[in-house]
Amino acid sequence: MQWSDEGIIIGTRRHGETSLIVELMTATHGRHLGLVRGGRSRRLQPLLQPGNSVTATWRARLDGHLGYYALEGTTSRAAQLIDSASALFGIQMLAALLRLLPERDPHPNLYEGLDAILDYLDDPLIAGGLVVRFELKLLDDLGFGLDLSECAATGRNDDLAYVSPRTGRAVSRSAAEPYRDRLLRLPAFLLEAPSQSRPDAAAVADAFHLTGYFLARHVYEPRGIEPPEARQAFLGLIARRRDAA
């Protein structure tokens, strides 16, 4: 068995004295592990860092085997990521989110989303706006997507300001008025096209509260696991920006 693909390193772990098991998020083969012989060598260590993009060739005798990777670097981000707290927490958080997916299950939209985020992780507000959209994509791919296209009560798509915690559907400001205290706030930037703009810290915090509610309800609690510590640390950086504003 053999294939070649683009990939982004999201984690490594030691194997034996000299090798590493490398975890990639690939463009067409999903989250996929493979062994890199000599991966702990001085020559390969700079390449095998989370956040780096590579071209990967995977080989194994049978499809179900761990297999071996031959990797060639295409974009190195390790130096940028290691110098920024938000980047370090961000890549750890994104890796933890991707591990909620079945291994080897293709998710090309999430690969594209990950690739788009990595160069902005050193700015927690730009990155925050992109990462929270990534969480929305993840919920959708897991079968728990939110419907933010129109108001659940009126069918109109203007002035959407809340989300029902029961149905995951958007609600307009006027329709929500009688019971808005029971709804989740819907930041306006989530209804706009993605960009490298910097939404304000309060809006980003509201957006993470929204996605965090549905991740907890549909993913973490049913699986009996806690949200990743890196998510809490990343949100802490955003909260400090909000409090300083």
QUIHUBEL-V352357 format. One line per field, one symbol per residue. ss: DSSP state (A for helix, B for strand, O for the rest). psi: psi as a letter, one per 20 degrees, with the letter a starting at -180 (. if undefined). burial: + if it has 9 or more other ideal C-beta (glycine too) atoms within 8 Angstrom, else -. A space follows every 50 residues. Layout:
BEGIN
ss->???
psi->???
burial->???
END
This chain:
BEGIN
ss->OBBBBBBBBBBBBBBOOOBBBBBBBBOOOOBBBBBBOOOOOAAAAOOOOO OOBBBBBBBOOOOOOOOBBBBBBBBOOAAAAAOOAAAAAAAAAAAAAAOO OOOOOOOAAAAAAAAAAAAAOOOAAAAAAAAAAAAAAAAAAOOOOOBOOO OOOOOOOOOBBBBOOOOOBBBBAAAAAAAAAAOBBOOAAAAOOOOOOOOO AAAAAAAAAAAAAAAAAAAAAAAOOOOOAAAAAAAAAAAAAAAAO
psi->pqrqrqrppiqqqqobhirqppoqorhijbppqqpopjijqhhhghhlqp iqqrppppqqhqhiqgrqpoqpqhppjggghijpghgghghhggghghii qqqjopmhhhghgghhhhijiiohgggghghhhghggggghijkqqojhr phhijqkqlpirppigikqqprgghighkhijrpqoqhhiirqqakrnqq hgggghghhghhghgggifgghikrqqqhhghgghhhhhhgghi.
burial->+---++++++-+------+++++++++-++++++++-+++---++-++++ ++++++++-+------+++-+-+--+++-++--+-+++++++++++++-- +-----+--++++++-++-+++++++++++++++++++++++-+-+++-+ ++-------++++++--++++++-++------+++++-++--------++ +-++++++++++++++-+++------++-++++++-+++-++---
END
